[in-house]
Amino acid sequence: MRQKRTQIRDHRAESALFFRRALVSFIGIVVLVSVLLTNLYHIQIREHDDYQTRSNDNRIKVVPVAPNRGLIYDRNGVLLAENRPVYSLEITTEKVPDLDDTFARLRTLMGITDDQIARFDRERRRTRRFKSVPLLNQMTEAQVALFSVNQFQFPGVEVKAYLKRYYPYSEALTHVLGYVAKINDRDIDRLEREDKISNYKATRDIGKLGVEKYYEDLLHGTSGYQEVEVNSRGRIIRTLKYVPPIPGKDIKLNIDIELQLYVKELLTERELDPDTGEELIKFKRGSVVVLDPRDSSVLAMVSSPSYDPNLFVHGISGKQYRGLLNNKDRPLVNRVTLGIYPPASTVKPMIAVAALTEGVITPRTTRNDPGYWRIPNSNSRPFRDWLRWGHGKVNIYKAIEESVDTFFYQVAYDMGIDRLSTWMGRFGYGEYTGIDIHEESKANMPTREWKQARFRQPWYQGDTIPVGIGQGYWTATPLQIAKATTVLVNNGRVQAPHLLKDVIDENVEVPAKYDDFPPIDNVSQEDWDIAKNGMYRVLYGTRGTARRAFYGAKYKAGGKSGSAQVFGLAEDQEYNADELEEHLRDHALFTAFAPFEKPEVVVSMVLENAGGGSSNGGPVARKIFDHMLLKPGEQLDPLVAIVDRKMAEVTQ
């Protein structure tokens, strides 16, 4: 068989093939390396800052730091709102391996309840990730010590310390100061609209009512921050940078806390239980406001009954809140600025000024009062005077002194609702007073347009008549009555009542509250004096309605009482307080100023369902004037000792 021959290898061809393959591989490697180097260039050089920032974001966290809230003092430097340290047990859920097991062990160790866990769950759903959520607030020192020695068993659970608001005078100042409480969704929405949310990243509480809310921007301060380095577990390794927060400004109010407590005691009834010997306390329903007419500063503002604002600072329970909400005495309402009542006869001096200026009456105008008044040329039912047999011959002085209703029925009839509402609006009725808290009502100064919009009815002539004695559709707040009295005292100068006295920082200017309203400058001095002299005769005249309350006073004053009807009487029906349920009795109103020649104090009040203004409001005003104007040795009031004891208890 013939053997097959083996071919000789072509080394040149193989070398050429290898060279081509190697060249292609080399070019591919060069291209790929070039791409890699290009990417490295972009990453390490051109985009270095961007990637370094992203890396630092994973390693460095910016933690906001809340500022300390500013303190609040009274006009004499007494601390009214302070910050106290409190301890809270908080959980960062992302750091807890088994939340249910943690809850179970905390029940045994700390006595955690189901309500606290439920509150924690609600709060956790509204909280950003990796942020701790409080489980137990207001821990005692014993609780802090107990958890501290067992903390190693609870990863992700820690005790944190905070400064929380505390109001040492409790319910005595609630409707002045308001309170701070936890920031809720509504607060967040408002802060976002006002572009302030960034300043509240670390803040838990915000002003809700009163001064705390109105001056929130001053009291809150400016947040700081710290840059911290964290490890892969989110724990802080070190602090890289710290920018301290700027504390809120301390402020001083015009309130005199000693006077505030004294007025509060005037609206408090104390008696001993005959069986147990314990002191029983009952709070009268009503409100009192004390102004300095020289600048309209608010010296005292008491609404009774009140409530403890400290309950809201730490989170009030549903049961406690429902108790306040359903209380028939309405402790949540600030009666000074939100209480709406007919101003009654307290407005007669202001109406007198308007009528004299308009020429409706003169100082010599005299009318006969038979005890009733009827619209001329009509068969309408008579409008009765409070004195059934009448006052006889009456001029403007006697009409104010004895509070003659029929005289002012005629004045209202002659002036008409248009002029009446315009003039009373100049005294502040039907308008906001301008006080520096948000919780205020305008009440109602009736007009033709108001009635048409409210009832879809025209204004009738008979609607005007009761307006002449502060009744009918006319309503006012006690603060409006006080403001109108200061306008009268100051001969037409109109100022806004204000609580803020000073900011305790020379670089911060106190917001002006003095020139918010135009003055009443078209009234003669004689007309102002007639109205004020009539108020003087109310307290010292031989037939003044409040002469008994001011008998023997060592100073001169002027005032006006009023009794606001809660319901209307039928034509043949007589008012008898003894036969009526308490809530149907008249409200007692009183407004006064002293000393008469150079007034330093204006007091206005409404005592709900208390009866006659002169017999019930007059003595309260007299005690306040005595307390403020007489020397300490001349005061024999036992309430002073109670106030001194309370002041001492707070300062200890």
Sequence and secondary structure as in RCSB ss.txt:
>XXXX:A:sequence
MRQKRTQIRDHRAESALFFRRALVSFIGIVVLVSVLLTNLYHIQIREHDDYQTRSNDNRIKVVPVAPNRGLIYDR
NGVLLAENRPVYSLEITTEKVPDLDDTFARLRTLMGITDDQIARFDRERRRTRRFKSVPLLNQMTEAQVALFSVN
QFQFPGVEVKAYLKRYYPYSEALTHVLGYVAKINDRDIDRLEREDKISNYKATRDIGKLGVEKYYEDLLHGTSGY
QEVEVNSRGRIIRTLKYVPPIPGKDIKLNIDIELQLYVKELLTERELDPDTGEELIKFKRGSVVVLDPRDSSVLA
MVSSPSYDPNLFVHGISGKQYRGLLNNKDRPLVNRVTLGIYPPASTVKPMIAVAALTEGVITPRTTRNDPGYWRI
PNSNSRPFRDWLRWGHGKVNIYKAIEESVDTFFYQVAYDMGIDRLSTWMGRFGYGEYTGIDIHEESKANMPTREW
KQARFRQPWYQGDTIPVGIGQGYWTATPLQIAKATTVLVNNGRVQAPHLLKDVIDENVEVPAKYDDFPPIDNVSQ
EDWDIAKNGMYRVLYGTRGTARRAFYGAKYKAGGKSGSAQVFGLAEDQEYNADELEEHLRDHALFTAFAPFEKPE
VVVSMVLENAGGGSSNGGPVARKIFDHMLLKPGEQLDPLVAIVDRKMAEVTQ
>XXXX:A:secstr
          HHHHHHHHHHHHHHHHHHHHHHHHHHHHHHHIIIIITHHHHHHHHHHHHEEEEEE      EE T
TS EEEEEEEEEEEEE GGG S HHHHHHHHHHHH   HHHHHHHHHHHHTS TT  EEEE S  HHHHHHHHTT
GGG TTEEEEEEEEEE TTGGGGHHHH  EEE  HHHHHHHHHTT GGGGSS  EEE SHHHHHTHHHHH B EE
EEEEE TTS EEEEEEEE  B    EEES  HHHHHHHHHHTEEEEE TTT  EEEEE SEEEEEEETTTTEEEE
EEEES   THHHHS   HHHHHHHHT TT TTS HHHH  B  GGGGHHHHHHHHHHHTSS TT  EEE SEE  
TT     EE SSTT  EEE HHHHHHTT HHHHHHHHHHHHHHHHHHHHHHTTTTS    SSS     B   HHH
HHHHHS    HHHHHHHTTT TT BB HHHHHHHHHHHHTTT     B EEEES TTS     SSSS    SS H
HHHHHHHHHHHHHHHSTT TTTTTTTT SS  EEEEEEE SS   TT    GGGS GGGS EEEEEEEESSSS  
EEEEEEETT   IIIIIHHHHHHHHHHHHS GGG   THHHHHHHHHHHHH 
